[in-house]
Amino acid sequence: MTKPQPKPIATKAQQIIDWVSQDPLRQQALACVSQLNLPQGYIAAGFVRNLVWDALHHYTEPTPLNDVDVIYFDPAEDDPETCEKYESQLQAQVPQLNWQVRNQARMHVRNGDRPYQSVLDAMSFWVEKETAVAIRQIAPGHYECIAAFGLVSLFRLQVTYNSKRSGTVFEDRLRSKNWLQQWPKLTVVQ
């Protein structure tokens, strides 16, 4: 009789996907965004980050989302109101969420950066490294997770300053977001 082999430890991205698969609201949000067929369309930031921090703090209820950040990359888009149209469509489908849709091909202008090349490149300019994580539905029940800085620090419960941004902005976000109170196991890395 052969001894049962232990299951391999899930990768960090797969762990996120597993947690999303257990969250009906996140599944619904991802399905709605998928239907928009946005180029490089993902839900990013707190949608993923908070899920991980909640799970690692063993919270039984998810922390409410302030907003749901939908990002995509379409350099050919020329109508500045397109994002608002997507937000309205998503709001009609899932009204309990505060949708924020942004074309990352245009965000470099607002942020004073060089032009971004993709959503992943755009996320590499975000203030905290652990926020630069995103997920999308690639088929019903199947997801893809990406991160500009990898997932190790996110799973280590760190909040890491990205030197591409102002330290003052980082400090302001730490205070205003109340992350250290919401998730007391977090540590700040500057």
Secondary structure, DSSP 8 states (H G I E B T S, - for coil): -----------HHHHHHHHHHT-HHHHHHHHHHHHTT-TT-EEETHHHHHHHHHHHTT-SS----S-EEEEE--TT---TTHHHHHHHHHHHH-TTS-EEEEEHHHHHHHHT----SSHHHHHTTSSBGGG-EEEEEEETTEEEEEETT-SHHHHTTEEEB-TTS-HHHHHHHHHHHTHHHHSTT-EEE-
